[in-house]
Amino acid sequence: MSEPINPENNPTPVPGAESTPEKTFTQADVDSAVGKAIARIKKGIPNEEELSAFRTWKESQKTEQERWDSLTQDRDANKAALTAAEEKIQSYEREKYLLLKGVPAADVDYYSFKIGKMVNDETTFEKAAEQFLKDNASSGAVRVNFSAPLGGGTPAKTENETMNNIIRGFRK
């Protein structure tokens, strides 16, 4: 059971702990306080001239090895970017060359890959392309067979292959 509330059981308020009314501020007071806070914060932040001077000082404090390492890293990054850009340009030039030679746009990547395999120190892409296009011009297009052999891994026989096998004595 709960006990009845007695004034003796309840703590009495402490005298003098009366709540004081909240102080109100005018806009001028708030502006002044904010201005002082901003001034305190800005006191620790350097301006652009001070930042520039600091950066110059910091750069002068580097050792020769650190400067060399920094320059080497920049050079390597630039070299990698240049190599990637040159490869992309070369790829575009090859595709443009093949398109001008009449290669269908859908086949340009395949032709570029196959012709790229023929390029070496003595053969340029253009010479290799001329040779490749001449060798494959008889059929009008390069034919690629993507089909898988049927029936237990043996390729299907054409009529010509079947006749040759019969003549040679093979029955399969």
Secondary structure, DSSP 8 states (H G I E B T S, - for coil): ------TTTS----TT----------HHHHHHHHHHHHHHHHHTS--HHHHHHHHHHHHHHS-HHHHHHHHHHHHHHHHHHHHHHHHHHHHHHHHHHHHHTT--GGGHHHHHHHHHHH--SS--HHHHHHHHHHHT-TTSS---------STT-----HHHHHHHHHHT---
